[in-house]
């Protein structure tokens, strides 16, 4: 049986949130923002949604 990878949740810092908002305003794609913040595109999109930030979902 394959071993499941341990999920490590990192808290969103004020800097993370600020960077997310700045990059979203610049119309940077979700994948690029996620890479920059060292997070998954899903986590990035979910956080943007909770903050009410519109993201460019095309990549």
Secondary structure as UniProt FT lines:
FT   HELIX           14..25
FT   TURN            26..27
FT   HELIX           30..37
FT   HELIX           41..51
FT   TURN            57..58
//
